[in-house]
């Protein structure tokens, strides 16, 4: 076992013996959330690195403490990306991205974080290292614990490794802006666009002194 993972495992084992709660944290980029921060800090950032990456298979396996920006840079070099556009809010990590389950504006058209999780390795409350899922989309053996980890906020176990489906970067995108639309008009246009086969990633209606602006990206 790698030294960094061994230390994390020993921390969990010691906390179990002492009945001491642990506060799991990667980059701390989601600390502003309303969840109460309590317990001894267990930092995962030493457990980092890309375990395997097969661009032709659209699959990457990465350790939880890996900076999200680092993973996205590696994917971008191959013309690929995390299609659900995870927010960073600073020094986000891959484990934190999955644990919080937060997606970006493209969720409406491509799906959420959980839809791209193929497999996970976790450390449970008994300091046992468990694996669920795999590195393929068609994995139907047993319960889908892998996707259950998305949005669990560390309550079901410490994510140590995750396999993700990635997608090619879109060949192009554009942003449209329309001035002077009322809220009703803006909603009407969004409903019309929503009924078409367009990958709309985001929309925004901003009132101003002259009326309002609406913008949409695809």
C-alpha positions as CSV (number, residue, x, y, z in Angstrom):
1,X,0.0,0.0,0.0
2,X,1.3,3.5,-0.9
3,X,2.5,5.5,2.1
4,X,-0.1,8.3,1.7
5,X,-3.0,5.8,1.5
6,X,-1.5,3.9,4.5
7,X,-1.4,7.1,6.6
8,X,-5.0,7.9,5.7
9,X,-6.1,4.3,6.6
10,X,-4.3,4.5,9.9
11,X,-6.1,7.8,10.7
12,X,-9.4,6.2,10.1
13,X,-8.5,3.2,12.1
14,X,-7.3,5.4,15.0
15,X,-10.5,7.5,14.9
16,X,-12.6,4.3,15.0
17,X,-10.7,3.1,18.1
18,X,-11.0,6.5,19.8
19,X,-14.6,7.1,18.7
20,X,-13.5,10.4,17.2
21,X,-15.3,11.9,14.2
22,X,-13.3,12.9,11.2
23,X,-13.8,15.8,8.9
24,X,-12.9,14.7,5.3
25,X,-11.5,17.4,3.1
26,X,-9.7,17.8,-0.2
27,X,-9.0,21.4,-1.3
28,X,-11.6,22.8,1.1
29,X,-13.3,24.6,-1.9
30,X,-16.8,23.7,-0.6
31,X,-16.3,24.7,3.0
32,X,-18.6,27.6,2.5
33,X,-21.5,25.2,2.2
34,X,-24.1,25.2,5.0
35,X,-23.1,21.7,6.3
36,X,-21.6,21.9,9.8
37,X,-17.8,21.5,9.8
38,X,-16.8,19.3,12.7
39,X,-14.3,16.5,13.6
40,X,-10.5,16.2,13.2
41,X,-9.4,17.2,9.8
42,X,-8.4,14.4,7.4
43,X,-6.7,15.9,4.3
44,X,-6.7,13.8,1.2
45,X,-4.5,15.9,-1.0
46,X,-1.4,13.8,-0.5
47,X,-3.2,10.9,-2.2
48,X,-3.1,12.3,-5.8
49,X,-2.3,11.3,-9.3
50,X,-3.9,9.8,-12.4
51,X,-3.8,6.0,-12.1
52,X,-4.8,5.2,-15.7
53,X,-6.1,7.1,-18.7
54,X,-7.3,5.6,-22.0
55,X,-8.4,8.4,-24.4
56,X,-9.6,5.9,-27.0
57,X,-11.9,4.3,-24.3
58,X,-13.0,7.6,-22.9
59,X,-12.2,6.5,-19.3
60,X,-9.9,7.9,-16.7
61,X,-9.1,6.6,-13.2
62,X,-7.7,9.1,-10.7
63,X,-7.0,9.4,-7.0
64,X,-9.3,11.5,-4.9
65,X,-6.7,14.1,-3.8
66,X,-5.8,15.0,-7.4
67,X,-6.6,18.7,-8.2
68,X,-9.5,19.0,-10.5
69,X,-7.7,21.6,-12.6
70,X,-4.8,19.1,-13.1
71,X,-7.2,16.4,-14.4
72,X,-8.9,18.8,-16.7
73,X,-5.6,19.9,-18.2
74,X,-4.6,16.3,-18.9
75,X,-8.0,15.7,-20.6
76,X,-7.8,18.9,-22.6
77,X,-4.5,17.9,-24.0
78,X,-6.4,14.9,-25.6
79,X,-9.3,17.0,-26.7
80,X,-11.5,15.6,-24.0
81,X,-13.3,16.9,-20.9
82,X,-15.6,16.3,-18.0
83,X,-18.9,17.1,-19.8
84,X,-20.9,18.0,-16.7
85,X,-18.6,21.1,-16.1
86,X,-17.9,20.7,-12.4
87,X,-17.5,24.0,-10.5
88,X,-14.1,24.7,-8.9
89,X,-14.6,27.4,-6.3
90,X,-10.8,27.4,-5.8
91,X,-8.6,24.4,-5.3
92,X,-11.2,21.7,-5.9
93,X,-10.2,18.0,-5.9
94,X,-11.6,15.1,-7.8
95,X,-12.8,13.3,-4.6
96,X,-14.5,16.5,-3.5
97,X,-16.1,16.8,-6.9
98,X,-17.7,13.4,-6.6
99,X,-18.5,13.6,-2.8
100,X,-20.4,16.9,-3.3
101,X,-22.1,15.8,-6.5
102,X,-22.2,19.3,-7.8
103,X,-22.4,19.8,-11.6
104,X,-22.1,22.9,-13.8
105,X,-24.6,24.6,-16.2
106,X,-24.4,21.8,-18.8
107,X,-26.1,19.3,-16.4
108,X,-29.4,19.9,-18.1
109,X,-28.2,18.6,-21.5
110,X,-25.5,16.1,-20.6
111,X,-26.3,14.8,-17.1
112,X,-24.8,15.1,-13.6
113,X,-21.6,13.9,-11.9
114,X,-23.2,10.6,-10.9
115,X,-24.0,9.7,-14.5
116,X,-20.2,9.7,-15.3
117,X,-19.0,7.7,-12.3
118,X,-18.1,4.2,-13.4
119,X,-16.4,2.9,-10.3
120,X,-15.0,3.9,-7.0
121,X,-12.6,2.8,-4.3
122,X,-13.6,3.9,-0.8
123,X,-12.3,3.6,2.7
124,X,-15.3,2.8,5.0
125,X,-15.7,3.6,8.7
126,X,-14.0,0.3,9.7
127,X,-10.8,1.3,7.7
128,X,-11.6,-1.3,5.1
129,X,-10.7,-0.6,1.5
130,X,-13.6,-1.5,-0.8
131,X,-14.1,-1.3,-4.6
132,X,-17.3,-0.9,-6.5
133,X,-18.1,-0.7,-10.2
134,X,-15.4,-0.8,-12.8
135,X,-14.2,1.1,-15.9
136,X,-17.0,0.3,-18.3
137,X,-20.5,1.7,-18.7
138,X,-22.2,-1.7,-18.8
139,X,-21.6,-2.9,-15.3
140,X,-24.6,-4.5,-13.8
141,X,-23.0,-6.7,-11.1
142,X,-24.5,-6.0,-7.6
143,X,-25.8,-2.7,-6.3
144,X,-24.7,0.6,-8.0
145,X,-22.7,1.8,-4.9
146,X,-20.4,3.9,-7.1
147,X,-23.0,6.4,-8.1
148,X,-24.4,6.4,-4.6
149,X,-21.2,8.1,-3.5
150,X,-21.9,11.1,-5.7
151,X,-23.4,13.7,-3.4
152,X,-22.8,11.6,-0.2
153,X,-20.5,14.3,1.3
154,X,-18.3,11.7,2.8
155,X,-21.0,10.2,5.0
156,X,-20.8,6.8,3.4
157,X,-17.0,6.5,3.2
158,X,-13.9,8.3,2.1
159,X,-13.5,8.2,-1.7
160,X,-9.9,7.2,-2.4
161,X,-10.1,6.5,-6.2
162,X,-12.7,7.1,-8.9
163,X,-13.1,6.0,-12.5
164,X,-14.9,8.5,-14.7
165,X,-16.3,8.6,-18.2
166,X,-15.1,11.5,-20.2
167,X,-16.3,13.0,-23.5
168,X,-14.7,14.8,-26.5
169,X,-14.7,18.6,-26.2
170,X,-17.5,20.2,-28.2
171,X,-16.3,21.3,-31.7
172,X,-17.8,24.7,-31.1
173,X,-20.0,26.9,-28.9
174,X,-21.7,30.2,-29.1
175,X,-23.4,32.7,-26.8
176,X,-26.5,34.7,-27.9
177,X,-27.7,37.9,-26.3
178,X,-31.1,39.6,-26.8
179,X,-31.7,43.1,-25.4
180,X,-34.9,44.5,-24.1
181,X,-36.8,41.3,-23.4
182,X,-39.4,41.1,-20.6
183,X,-39.3,38.2,-18.2
184,X,-42.3,36.6,-19.9
185,X,-40.7,37.0,-23.3
186,X,-37.5,35.5,-22.1
187,X,-39.2,32.5,-20.6
188,X,-41.2,32.0,-23.9
189,X,-38.0,32.0,-25.9
190,X,-36.3,29.6,-23.5
191,X,-39.3,27.2,-23.8
192,X,-39.1,27.4,-27.6
193,X,-35.4,26.6,-27.6
194,X,-35.8,23.9,-25.0
195,X,-38.2,22.1,-27.4
196,X,-35.5,21.8,-30.0
197,X,-32.6,19.4,-30.2
198,X,-30.1,22.0,-29.0
199,X,-27.5,21.4,-26.3
200,X,-28.3,24.5,-24.2
201,X,-25.8,24.8,-21.4
202,X,-26.9,27.9,-19.6
203,X,-29.3,30.8,-19.6
204,X,-29.6,34.1,-17.7
205,X,-32.2,36.9,-17.6
206,X,-30.9,40.2,-16.1
207,X,-33.2,43.1,-15.6
208,X,-31.8,46.6,-16.1
209,X,-32.9,50.2,-16.5
210,X,-33.6,49.8,-20.2
211,X,-35.6,46.6,-19.8
212,X,-33.7,43.3,-19.6
213,X,-31.1,41.1,-21.3
214,X,-31.3,37.4,-21.9
215,X,-28.3,35.3,-22.8
216,X,-28.0,31.6,-23.6
217,X,-25.0,29.4,-24.4
218,X,-24.6,26.3,-26.4
